[in-house]
Amino acid sequence: MTWLPGAVMVIALLALMCGAGLGFWGVDSRDGRDWQALPREDRPRRPRARTIGRVIEFTDWAIEILGKADRAARRFNPDARVRVARAGNAGVRSELTDVPEPTDAVSEQNGFSLFVEEGVEGLVDVVEPHDQLVLRPLGSTPSER
């Protein structure tokens, strides 16, 4: 990758980190159409995920970290959402998407919503270094900051 000036480099890095399919540039990568140019009523309907029950909880620290990611992503794409998915044996990861998987649940949190992969159950918490998300059993004691 060649070095790009300031803001362009930040945008390019965000696009690389988030992967294809988010439509950051207004193009839906699945079919190549510029859906943002269409009137809202003519845009393709996005599948809706169901509302989540009490099988997942988030610590205040996790909500803070995930909320920052949500706000940053939505500056580039208003439809972008954070998705919490399984990672490895006992972990979780966050990823950005604008379309939930058909089995994803929706969790409403302090002014934003996120998608949660089916089967993710427990307490989503954060540990150092680098604000890593971890999944603990429900009712666990949150990490100290």
Secondary structure, 3 states (H helix, E strand, C coil): CCCCCHHHHHHHHHHHHHCCCCCCCCCCCCCCCCHHHCCHHHCCCCCCCEECCCCEEECHHHHHHHHHHHHHHHHHCCCCEEEEEEECCCEEEEEEECCCCCCCEEEEECCEEEEECCCCCEEEEEECCCCEEEEECCCCCCCCC
